Amino acid sequence: MPLNQANLDRTESFHGLYDPSFEHDACGVGMVANIKGVRSNSILRKALTCVCSLIHRGAMDADAKTGDGAGVLTQIPHKLFRLEVEKMGHKLFQDSDLGVGMMFLPTDPYIQARCRHITESILTEHKLFLFGWRVVPVNPSVLGEKRCGLVRRLSRC
């Protein structure tokens, strides 16, 4: 049975935070997956090899450093996030209770706080609980000129 809204409405086969009504086609998407849904580092390595083998779709612009946003989508690593949730003083009762949002926030502390406030307001409006914010290490020195220019402009907004 194909994944489309009519079939999903009929079967109601989804649960948790996932809502298949947000599914849509996309141009230029490839997929490497275990059809049985088994998590595997080898699948991730194969996906990264595929992305890196396609220079333009592998997130490389003309300056050979600036990215275009291509990447790899994985299942949520629940073991990792369960530990992070516990470090923040909370308990995750079941994996389907967890959603992860990823954002590149401006470096300016005031603008960053404003972005966090807007995000938290929207979560509250939708009755979603925020476990916390996790800071992920980044290395801006590897960014191309286009990206660095964008980061500088956003920091001055």
Order of alpha helices (4+ residues) and beta strands (2+ residues): alpha-alpha-alpha-alpha-alpha
